[in-house]
C-alpha cells in the first residue's frame, strides 16, 4: 500500500515533465516553421517594394515587351516576355528529357539491378548533384555544344516546319541555343528526379508486389500495376522539384546560352536570357535605384514562378501521404 502511494507522486512529476517537454518542443517546432514563413514573406515584400517604383516608371509594357533597356534611368523600357519565354522553354525541354531517364534509372535501381550494383550506382547518381553549376556550364559550352550541333541541324532540317525546331535568331554552329541549355539543365536536375522517384518506389507495399507476382505477372507487369501507380505522386513531386531547380539555374545557363540579336521566338534553336541569367549578367550595373529595380522586378516574377512550382510539388507529395 505504501509503495503504491509513494509511486503516485513520481508518476505525477513524470507526467508534468512530459507535458512541459511537449510544450517546449511544440513551441520550438512552431517557431522554426514561423521563421521560414516570415523569411519567405519578407523576401517577397522586399522584392515588391524595390520593384514597384521601377515598374511605375517603365515606359514599356512589363508583361508583353521584349525590350530590356535600363541604361537611361529617366527612360526605362523593360519587359519580361522574352525572359519568360526562354526560361519556360529551356526548363520544360529539360524536364521532358530528364523525367523519362530519371524514372527509368529509379526503376532499374529499385527493381532490376542487383543490390551489389544498385547501392554504388545510387551514390554516383546522387553525387551528380554536388557538381558545381559552373562546371556544367563549361562542359555544356566546350564539350556538349559542338557534339549537339549535327543533331540540331538534323532536327531543323526534318522538323523545321514545327515552331519548336524552326530557325532561330542565332546560328546553330554557335552551339549556344536553348536546345543545348535544356540538355545541360536535364543533366543537372536528373539527380533530384531520380532520388525522389527511387525513394517512392522503395515504399511500394511488399504485399502489393507479392500479390501481383502470385497472379503470374512478369517483372514489367508488376512495375506497371503496382510500383508506378503507387509512386505517381512522388514522380510528379520530383519532377516539379526538378523544374523549380531548372527555372532558377543561373551560371550554367549564362555560360551556355548566346544572346539573340533580335526578339526571340518559341524555337529551341534560338538564344536569349533566362530570368536568372539576365539578372546575373547585369549585376555589376546595380548602382541606380530605378535600373536596379527593373531587374528586381524580373527577379520577383522568377520568385513567384519558382514558388508556385514548388508549392505544386508539395501538394503532389502531400496527396500521396494523405492517400
N, C-alpha and C positions, 0 to 999 in steps of 0.2 A: 504493500500500500504506500509506504514511504517512497519507494523507488518510482512509482507512478507519479506521485506528487512532485518529486524533485525533477522528473523529466519534463513536466509541463512548462515550467519557466524557460528551460533550454529550448524547447520547441517553439515557444512564443518568440524568444530572442532570435532564433534562426529564421522564423517567418518574417520578422521585421527587417533583418539584414537582407533577405531575399527581395523583399519589396523595395527596400532602399536601392539595392543594386539594379533592380529592374527600372526604377525611376531614373537613375543616373544614366544607365545605358540608353534608355529611350530618349532622354534629353540630348545626349551626345549624338545619337543617330539622327535625330530631328535637326539638330544644329548643323551637322555636316551636310544634310540634304538642303537645308535652307541657304547655306553658304554657296553651294553650287548654283541654285536657282537665282540667288541675288547676284552672283558674278555674271551669269548669262544676261540677266536683265540690265545690269549696269553697262555691260559691253554694248548691248543693243541701244541703250539710251545714249551712251557716248557717241556712237556712230551716227545716230539720228540727229543729235544736237549739232554735231560738226558738219553734217551733210546738208541740212535744211537751208542755211544761207546760200550755199553754192547752187543748190537746185533752184532756189528762187531767183538767183542772178543768171541762171542759164538762159541763153538766147536760142537754144535748140530744144527739140523735144527729147526729154530724158529717156523715154522708152523706145522711140522709133528712129532716132537719128543715129547714123553710122559715124559721125564725126566725133573726135575727142581732142579738142584744142583748148589747152589751158595755159598757153604761154602768155596770153594777154589777160590779166586779171579783170580788166574792165569789160572784156567782151568774151565771156566764157561760152563755149559751144561744145557740149559733150552729150553723148547718148550711149546707151548700153546695148543697142541692137546687135552689133557685130560681136561684142564681147559675150553676150548671152548665147548667140548662135555657135560660136567656136567652142565655148565652154561645154554646152549641152551636147553638141555633135561629137566632140572628141570623147567625152565621158560615156555617152551612150554606146558609141562604137567600141570603146574599151570594155564596157560591160558585156556587150554581145560576144566579144571574143573570150573574155575571161570566165564567164559563168559556165558554159559547157565544159571547158577544160578543168575548171576548179571542182565542179561537181564530179566529173569523171575521175579526177585524182582522188577525191574523198571516197568515192565508191571503191576504187581499187585498193586504197589503204585499209578500208574497214571490212571488206567482204571478199577480196580476191587475193591480195598479197599475203604471203606467209608472214608470221609475226617477226621472224628474224630479219625480214626486209622492210616491213611496214614501219617499225619504230625509227630506224635511222633515216628512212626516206621522209617520214613526217618531220623530223628535226631539220632536214635540209630545206624542205618547203617552208617551214616556219622561219628559218634563218634568212630566207629571201626578203622578209620584211625588214631586216636590220640593215640592208644595203642602203647607203645614203642616196638621196634623190639626185645629187649632182653626178654620182657615178652612173645612174640610169640615164641621165641626160647626155653625158659624154658617150656612153655606149650607143644610145639611140642615134646621135649625130654622126659619130665616126664609124660605127660598125654596122648598125642596122639599116640606116637610111640608104646607103649605096646598094645593099642587097635587096631592099624592097622596091627600088626603082623599076626593075623589069616587071615585077608583079603589078605595080601601079599602072605602068604603061599598057600591060595586057588587059587589065580591067577597064581602063579608059578606052581602049580600042574596041573591046567587045561589048561593054555595057555603058558606053558613053551616052546613050540615049536616056539613061536613068540619071536623075539630077544628082544622086549621091556620087556617081562616078563621072560626072561631066567635067569639062575643062575648068580648072580653077584660074586664079589670078597670079600664080607663081609657076615657074617651070618645074616639071616633075623631076628633072635631073638634080635640082637643088636638094631634094630629099626632105625638106622641112615642111611637110604637109600635115594636115590633120590626121591623115591615114597613119603616118609614121608616129605621130604623137599618141594616137589611140593605141597602137601596138605597144608602145612603151608603157603607157598607163595600164594596159591589160596585164602586163608582167608585174607591175607594181601592186596591183590590187589582188592578184592571184592568191597570195598567202592568206588574205583576210577571208575570201570566199571559201577557200579550201579548209581553213581551220574551223570556221563556224559550221560548215556542212559536215565535216568529219565528226565533230562532237555531237551533232544532232543525230547522225546515222548510228553512232555508237549507243545512243539512248533508245534505239528501237527495241521494244519489249521482246525478250527472247522467246516468249510464248507465241508471239505472232509469227516469228520466223520458223519455229519448230512446227507450228500448225500448217503453214504453207508447205514445208518440206514433207510432212506426213501425208499431204494430199498428192505428193508426187511432183511438186513444182521444181523446175530447173532453177539454177542459180539466178538467171536473169528474171525469171518469173517471181522468185522470192523478192528480189530487189524492187521489181515493178509493182508488186501487190502489197508489200509491207513497208519496205525501207523508204521509198520515195514518197508515198502518201503521208507517212508519219513525219518525215523531215521536211515537208513542203514549206511550212512557216519558217523553219530555220534557214532553208535555202534562200527564201525571199529576204529574210533579215540580213543574211550575209551578203547578198547581192546589193542591198540598199546601203549597207555599211561600206562596201567597196565603191559604190557610186559616190557616196559622200567623200571618200578619200580621193577619188579621181577629180571631183569638182574643185577641190581645194589645192590640188598639186600646183606647185609654183616653179621651182628651179628646173626640174626636168623638162617641163613644157616650154619654159622660157628659152632653154638651150636648143631644143629640137625645132620648135615652130619658127618659120620665117614669116616676116611681116608682109601682108598683102599690100600692094601699092594702091589697089582700088577697093571699094567696098566689097565685102565678102559675099559668098554665095553658100548655099547649103550643099556644097560639094566636099567630099573627103580629100580632094586634091587641091584644096585651097589652103591658105595660110591665115595668119592673123594673131590676135592676142586672146587669151582667156582672161577672166576677171583677175585671177591671181597673178598671172604673168604681166599683165598691164600695170598693175599696181607696183609690182617689184621692179619693173623696168624704169619707172619714174620716181623711185624712192629718193633719189638724190635731188629731186626738184621740189621737195616738200618744204618750201620756205614761206610762201604767202598763204594766208588762211583760205582764201576762196579757191585757188587752184588745188590746194591740198584737199579741200572739202569735196571737190569733184571726184577724186579718187576714193575718198572715204564713202561717198555715196555709192560708188560701184562696189566697194567692199561690203556695204550694208546689204546690197542685193545678194551678193555671194553668201553672206552670213545667213540671210533669211532662207536662201535656196538650200544651203547645206543643212540648216536646222530642220527644215521641212523633210528633207530626205532621211535624216537620222531619226526624226520622230516617227516617220512611216516604218522604218526598220524596227523601232522599239515596239510599235503597235503590232507588227507582224510576229515578233518574238513573243510578245505577251499573249497573242492569240493562241500560240502553241501551248504555253504554260497553262492558260485558263482552260484550254480544251482538255 
